[in-house]
Amino acid sequence: MVLAKVVGTIVSTQKEQNMEGIKLLLLEKIDPVTLNGKNDFVVSTDAVGAGLDEIVCLAAGSGARQTTLTKGVPTDASVIAIVDSIEKDGKFTFQKNKNL
């Protein structure tokens, strides 16, 4: 899994039939300590209802197709969790709804 931040949405009016109704997000991979973006972007399906500016866990490859929503869907990237906190070496680098 990879940590990323939701930086936008993707709208597609014509897509594979299996993808109808699935939200697509634009994610930027982040550093888990500084939370700075790595200027590395990915389009992902959203299995958990993530929103703009949220920190999320991104599953890639075949793991992206293991959620209830993405089974049988042609995707290689899926948001599978919304992050509540990140702790490294005994210190929180991120806590949702708190300014550190």
N, C-alpha and C positions, 0 to 999 in steps of 0.2 A: 504494500500500500504506500501511497504517497500523500503528503500533506499539500493542500492547495487552497486557494481563496477563490470564491465565486466573484468574477469580475464582470460578468455579463450573461446575456441569454442569446440563444440562436433560434431564429424563427425560420421554419421551413414548411411551406404549404404543400409541397409535393415530396413525399418520402416513401420508403419501403412500407408496405401495408402493415407489417409486424411492429412498426415504430409509431403508428398512429396513436396519439394521445400521450406519448412519452415526451416529457420536457427535456430540452437540450440546454446545457449550460456551457459557458466559456469560463474555463478555470486557468489560473496562473499558479504554477508550482511555487512553494514558498520555503524559506529557510525556517526550521522549527524554533530557532533561538531568537532571531531578529524579527521574524515574520515578514521580512522583505521578500518581494517577488523576485524570481529568478529569470524573468523575461522568457519563460518557457511555458507556452500555452497549449491547452488541449480542449477539444470539444468532447463533452461527456453527457451520457444519459444521467438522469436524476432519479434514484430509487427511493429517496427519503424526504423529498420536499424542501431542499435547501434553497436559501434565498441569497440575494445580492449581499456581498461583503462577508458572508459566513466562511469560516474555516472548516474544511471538510476533509474526509479521508477518501481517496480515489483508488479504486481497484482497477487494474489494467490487465489486458490479455484475457485469457479464458475465465479468470475470476470475475471479470466484469459481467459475465453472462450467468452468474450463479444466484442472482437475487430473484425473488418472486416476480418482479416486474420485468426483468431482462432475460428470462429463460427463452431461448429461441429467437432472440433479437440480435440483429447484426451490429454488435457494438464491441469495441475493445477497451472502453473506458466508462466507468460508472461510479457516481457518488454513492457510497454505501453507508456513510455516517457523517453526522454533524458534530464537530468537536466542541466539547464543553471546556476542556482545559488541556494544557500541555505543561508537563513538568519534566525538567532535565536537571540532573545533579542536585536534587532537593529544592530547586527553585522553580516557581511557575514562570513560564515565559508567555503564557496566554491563559486567561480565564474569561469565558464568555460573559458579557455584560459588566466587566470590570476593567478599569484603566490601571495598568501596571506601571 
